[in-house]
Amino acid sequence: MKPFRRAGHVASLVLGLAGCGSWESVPDATPDAREAFSAPHKAETMSPADVLRAFQEDTVTDYRIGDGDQVNIDVVGRAELSGPQVVGPDGNVTLPVVGNISVRNLTREQAASAISKALGKYYRDPFTTVRVLQYASNRVTVLGRVEHPGPVPFDTPPTLLEILSKAGVFPLIRPEQVLTSCAVIRRDRILWVDIGRLLGGDLQLNVQLHRNDVVYIPDASDRQVFVLGAVNKPGAYRLTSRMSFVDALGQAGGATPEAHKNEIHLIRPEKGVNLQVSFDEVMKPDPNLSLALEHGDIIYVPMNTAARIGYVLQKVNPFMQAWMIRQMGTM
């Protein structure tokens, strides 16, 4: 056999072994994939400025009586009509002679006026005052990833930070907690707040909360990205709000020396797109090259061809290695 022909047979054998090994096939890139991985505008993930402004302007001035509140009714000169009352689940208080009087969502002055009007049918010029003894209806409900979910009572309208503190969000007790955002739900409106900005001192986001508001902190512990292939620590990694492509690759220990850094694949199975990128390209300080990760994304780093051949040579049994060496020596 001629030397060049024999060398060709050996090279074909090595490449054939490399192809038949336990290699994951490198998928082909899909056209126009970069658009799917472009970073969204802040308004797409957090509430726009007009929604925040509406929540800021929607402030509480006079307290309004609610169900479960304990109030003291004082009818001047009428001890039999005076005394503490608990507002029922129907929003009413009950007085002798007149029966039920609705005080739900009334200020103290409005409640006193309503009671005096009802008594006026039976008494001459009654004068009434109403005082709140216990604010049982002042509640904000906190749901999601907190230590103490459920209703949080308050006497005066609290801020978002105060409620989060009472619910046990701070300090972070579990290492897997990743605070990203929270939602303030008020009737038919939702305000999404960036907790990172709030804790960073953006007090515009520290909105005043109202009775019956719901604060929801989503659980981010199950949001993951997968880094596979020629990396030092392949596996699943928790996706945080500010994680970048480079961050995810760094958590996986970076690419190995055998990696093909010019053909890294960023795959989004949910949308069926596959973006092929070069590591050097991603490291350029160009904002147009920013890649935004989503839950379920896969970063796959393939081996280069030379590394595959070297790997196969390491795994081939000693007899095959000796045969290859002899064949190469006779060329």
C-alpha positions as CSV (number, residue, x, y, z in Angstrom):
1,M,0.0,0.0,0.0
2,K,1.3,3.4,-0.9
3,P,2.2,5.7,2.1
4,F,-0.4,8.3,1.2
5,R,-3.1,5.8,0.6
6,R,-2.3,4.1,3.9
7,A,-2.4,7.5,5.7
8,G,-5.7,8.2,4.2
9,H,-7.1,4.9,5.4
10,V,-5.9,5.7,9.0
11,A,-7.3,9.2,8.9
12,S,-10.6,7.8,7.6
13,L,-10.7,5.2,10.4
14,V,-10.0,7.9,13.1
15,L,-12.7,10.2,11.7
16,G,-15.1,7.2,11.4
17,L,-14.5,6.4,15.0
18,A,-15.0,10.0,16.0
19,G,-18.3,10.0,14.2
20,C,-19.4,6.7,15.7
21,G,-18.6,7.7,19.3
22,S,-21.0,9.0,21.9
23,W,-21.0,12.5,20.4
24,E,-24.0,14.7,20.6
25,S,-24.8,15.9,17.1
26,V,-24.4,19.6,16.7
27,P,-27.6,21.1,15.5
28,D,-27.8,23.5,12.6
29,A,-28.4,27.1,13.2
30,T,-31.8,28.6,12.2
31,P,-32.1,31.7,10.2
32,D,-32.9,35.0,11.9
33,A,-32.4,33.4,15.3
34,R,-30.7,36.5,16.9
35,E,-34.0,38.4,17.0
36,A,-35.5,35.8,19.4
37,F,-32.6,36.3,21.8
38,S,-32.6,40.1,21.8
39,A,-33.0,41.8,25.2
40,P,-36.5,43.0,25.8
41,H,-37.3,46.6,26.7
42,K,-37.8,47.2,30.4
43,A,-41.5,48.1,29.7
44,E,-42.1,44.6,28.5
45,T,-41.2,43.0,31.8
46,M,-42.0,45.7,34.3
47,S,-45.0,48.1,34.3
48,P,-44.7,51.3,32.2
49,A,-44.3,54.7,33.8
50,D,-48.0,55.6,33.4
51,V,-49.1,52.6,35.5
52,L,-46.6,53.4,38.2
53,R,-47.8,57.0,38.2
54,A,-51.4,55.9,38.6
55,F,-50.5,53.8,41.7
56,Q,-48.5,56.7,43.1
57,E,-51.3,59.2,42.7
58,D,-53.9,56.8,44.1
59,T,-53.2,57.7,47.8
60,V,-55.3,57.2,50.9
61,T,-56.2,60.3,52.9
62,D,-59.2,59.6,55.2
63,Y,-59.6,56.2,56.6
64,R,-62.7,54.3,55.6
65,I,-64.4,51.9,58.0
66,G,-64.4,48.3,56.9
67,D,-65.8,44.9,57.9
68,G,-64.4,43.6,61.2
69,D,-63.3,47.0,62.4
70,Q,-64.1,47.7,66.1
71,V,-65.6,51.2,66.5
72,N,-66.8,53.2,69.4
73,I,-70.1,55.0,68.9
74,D,-70.8,57.9,71.2
75,V,-74.3,59.5,71.1
76,V,-74.1,62.5,73.4
77,G,-76.6,62.2,76.3
78,R,-77.7,58.7,75.2
79,A,-75.6,56.2,77.1
80,E,-78.0,53.4,76.0
81,L,-77.0,54.1,72.4
82,S,-73.3,54.5,73.0
83,G,-70.5,51.9,73.2
84,P,-68.2,49.7,71.2
85,Q,-69.4,47.9,68.1
86,V,-67.9,45.5,65.6
87,V,-68.7,46.1,62.0
88,G,-70.3,42.9,60.7
89,P,-69.5,41.1,57.5
90,D,-72.4,42.9,55.9
91,G,-70.8,46.3,56.8
92,N,-73.5,47.2,59.4
93,V,-73.5,48.1,63.0
94,T,-76.7,47.5,65.1
95,L,-78.2,50.1,67.5
96,P,-81.3,49.9,69.7
97,V,-84.5,51.3,68.2
98,V,-83.1,51.9,64.7
99,G,-81.5,48.5,64.0
100,N,-78.9,48.1,61.3
101,I,-76.9,51.0,59.9
102,S,-74.4,50.6,57.1
103,V,-71.0,52.1,57.7
104,R,-68.9,50.2,55.2
105,N,-66.4,52.4,53.3
106,L,-67.5,55.5,55.2
107,T,-65.1,57.9,56.9
108,R,-65.5,58.4,60.6
109,E,-67.4,61.7,60.0
110,Q,-69.6,60.1,57.4
111,A,-70.4,57.2,59.7
112,A,-71.3,59.6,62.5
113,S,-73.6,61.5,60.2
114,A,-75.3,58.4,58.9
115,I,-76.0,57.2,62.5
116,S,-77.3,60.7,63.6
117,K,-79.6,60.7,60.5
118,A,-81.0,57.3,61.4
119,L,-81.5,58.3,65.1
120,G,-83.1,61.6,64.0
121,K,-86.3,59.8,63.2
122,Y,-86.7,58.9,66.9
123,Y,-84.6,61.4,68.9
124,R,-84.4,65.2,68.7
125,D,-81.1,66.6,67.4
126,P,-78.8,63.6,68.2
127,F,-75.1,64.3,68.0
128,T,-72.8,61.3,67.3
129,T,-69.1,60.7,67.1
130,V,-67.4,57.6,65.8
131,R,-63.9,56.4,66.8
132,V,-62.0,53.4,65.4
133,L,-60.7,51.2,68.2
134,Q,-59.2,48.4,66.1
135,Y,-58.4,48.5,62.4
136,A,-59.3,44.8,61.6
137,S,-60.2,45.5,57.9
138,N,-56.9,47.1,57.1
139,R,-55.2,44.1,55.4
140,V,-52.8,43.5,52.6
141,T,-52.5,39.9,51.4
142,V,-49.0,38.7,50.5
143,L,-48.6,35.6,48.3
144,G,-45.7,33.7,46.8
145,R,-42.1,33.2,47.9
146,V,-42.2,34.7,51.4
147,E,-41.7,33.3,54.9
148,H,-45.1,34.4,56.1
149,P,-47.7,34.4,53.3
150,G,-51.2,35.6,54.1
151,P,-53.0,38.7,55.3
152,V,-50.8,41.4,56.9
153,P,-52.8,43.9,59.1
154,F,-51.9,47.5,59.5
155,D,-53.1,50.7,61.2
156,T,-51.9,53.3,58.8
157,P,-51.3,52.7,55.0
158,P,-48.0,50.9,54.6
159,T,-45.4,51.1,51.8
160,L,-44.4,48.2,49.7
161,L,-41.1,47.8,51.5
162,E,-42.8,47.7,54.9
163,I,-45.2,44.9,53.8
164,L,-42.4,42.9,52.2
165,S,-40.5,43.2,55.5
166,K,-43.4,42.1,57.6
167,A,-44.1,39.1,55.3
168,G,-40.5,37.8,55.9
169,V,-39.0,38.5,52.5
170,F,-35.9,40.1,54.1
171,P,-33.4,39.0,54.9
172,L,-33.0,36.1,52.4
173,I,-33.1,33.0,54.6
174,R,-32.9,30.4,51.9
175,P,-29.9,30.5,49.5
176,E,-32.0,29.6,46.5
177,Q,-34.2,32.8,46.9
178,V,-33.6,35.1,44.0
179,L,-35.6,38.3,44.3
180,T,-36.4,39.6,40.9
181,S,-39.9,41.3,40.8
182,C,-43.2,41.5,42.6
183,A,-46.7,42.4,41.5
184,V,-49.0,44.8,43.4
185,I,-52.6,43.9,42.4
186,R,-55.3,46.5,43.1
187,R,-58.7,45.7,41.9
188,D,-58.4,45.4,38.1
189,R,-54.8,46.8,37.9
190,I,-51.4,45.2,38.2
191,L,-48.1,47.0,38.9
192,W,-45.0,45.0,38.3
193,V,-42.0,46.3,40.4
194,D,-38.4,45.6,39.8
195,I,-37.2,44.6,43.3
196,G,-33.6,45.1,42.4
197,R,-34.3,48.8,41.6
198,L,-36.4,49.1,44.7
199,L,-33.6,47.8,47.0
200,G,-31.1,49.9,45.0
201,G,-32.8,53.1,46.3
202,D,-35.4,53.8,43.6
203,L,-38.1,55.0,46.1
204,Q,-40.5,55.8,43.3
205,L,-41.2,52.1,43.3
206,N,-42.0,52.1,47.1
207,V,-45.7,52.8,46.5
208,Q,-48.2,53.2,49.2
209,L,-50.5,50.1,49.6
210,H,-54.2,50.1,50.2
211,R,-56.6,47.9,52.0
212,N,-57.2,44.6,50.1
213,D,-54.2,45.1,47.9
214,V,-52.5,41.8,47.0
215,V,-48.7,41.6,46.8
216,Y,-47.3,38.6,44.8
217,I,-43.7,37.6,44.8
218,P,-43.2,34.9,42.1
219,D,-41.1,31.9,42.7
220,A,-38.0,32.0,40.5
221,S,-36.3,28.8,41.9
222,D,-37.6,26.6,39.0
223,R,-36.4,28.9,36.3
224,Q,-33.3,27.3,34.7
225,V,-31.0,27.4,31.8
226,F,-28.9,24.4,30.7
227,V,-25.2,24.6,29.8
228,L,-24.0,21.4,28.0
229,G,-21.2,20.1,25.9
230,A,-17.5,21.1,26.3
231,V,-17.7,23.0,29.5
232,N,-16.1,22.3,32.9
233,K,-19.4,21.9,34.9
234,P,-22.3,21.0,32.5
235,G,-25.7,21.0,34.1
236,A,-28.8,23.1,34.9
237,Y,-28.3,26.6,36.4
238,R,-30.8,28.9,38.0
239,L,-31.9,31.8,35.8
240,T,-31.8,35.2,37.5
241,S,-33.2,38.4,36.1
242,R,-29.8,39.8,35.1
243,M,-28.1,36.6,34.0
244,S,-26.4,37.0,30.6
245,F,-25.1,34.4,28.2
246,V,-21.6,35.0,29.5
247,D,-22.8,34.7,33.1
248,A,-24.4,31.3,32.4
249,L,-21.3,30.0,30.7
250,G,-19.2,31.3,33.6
251,Q,-21.3,29.4,36.1
252,A,-20.6,26.3,34.2
253,G,-16.9,26.8,34.6
254,G,-16.3,28.2,31.2
255,A,-15.4,26.3,28.0
256,T,-12.8,23.5,28.1
257,P,-9.6,23.8,26.0
258,E,-11.2,21.3,23.6
259,A,-14.2,23.5,23.0
260,H,-15.1,25.0,19.6
261,K,-15.7,28.5,20.8
262,N,-16.6,29.8,17.4
263,E,-19.6,27.6,17.1
264,I,-21.5,27.9,20.4
265,H,-25.2,27.2,20.1
266,L,-27.9,29.0,22.0
267,I,-31.1,27.0,21.6
268,R,-34.6,28.0,22.6
269,P,-36.7,24.8,22.3
270,E,-40.0,26.5,23.0
271,K,-39.6,28.6,19.9
272,G,-37.6,26.1,17.8
273,V,-34.7,28.5,17.2
274,N,-31.0,27.9,17.3
275,L,-28.5,30.8,17.3
276,Q,-24.9,30.0,16.5
277,V,-22.5,32.5,18.1
278,S,-18.8,33.0,18.5
279,F,-17.5,33.6,22.0
280,D,-15.2,36.4,20.8
281,E,-18.3,38.0,19.2
282,V,-20.3,37.9,22.4
283,M,-17.4,39.5,24.4
284,K,-17.3,42.6,22.2
285,P,-18.7,45.7,23.9
286,D,-21.5,46.0,21.4
287,P,-25.1,46.4,22.9
288,N,-26.6,45.1,19.7
289,L,-25.0,41.7,20.5
290,S,-26.7,41.4,23.9
291,L,-28.3,38.0,24.3
292,A,-31.2,37.6,26.7
293,L,-31.8,34.2,28.3
294,E,-35.2,32.7,29.1
295,H,-36.3,29.7,31.1
296,G,-35.4,26.5,29.3
297,D,-32.7,27.9,27.1
298,I,-29.8,25.5,26.2
299,I,-26.3,26.7,25.7
300,Y,-24.4,23.9,23.9
301,V,-20.6,24.1,23.4
302,P,-19.3,21.5,20.9
303,M,-15.8,20.1,20.7
304,N,-13.6,21.0,17.8
305,T,-12.7,18.2,15.3
306,A,-9.1,17.9,16.6
307,A,-10.3,17.4,20.1
308,R,-12.8,14.8,19.1
309,I,-10.0,12.8,17.4
310,G,-7.8,13.1,20.4
311,Y,-10.7,11.9,22.6
312,V,-11.3,8.9,20.5
313,L,-7.6,8.0,20.5
314,Q,-7.7,8.0,24.3
315,K,-10.7,5.8,24.4
316,V,-9.6,3.3,21.7
317,N,-8.3,0.0,23.2
318,P,-4.5,-0.5,23.5
319,F,-4.3,-3.0,20.7
320,M,-6.0,-0.6,18.2
321,Q,-3.6,2.2,19.3
322,A,-0.6,-0.1,18.7
323,W,-1.9,-1.1,15.3
324,M,-2.4,2.6,14.4
325,I,1.2,3.4,15.5
326,R,2.6,0.5,13.5
327,Q,0.6,1.6,10.4
328,M,1.8,5.2,10.8
329,G,5.4,4.0,11.2
330,T,5.4,2.1,7.9
331,M,4.3,5.2,5.9
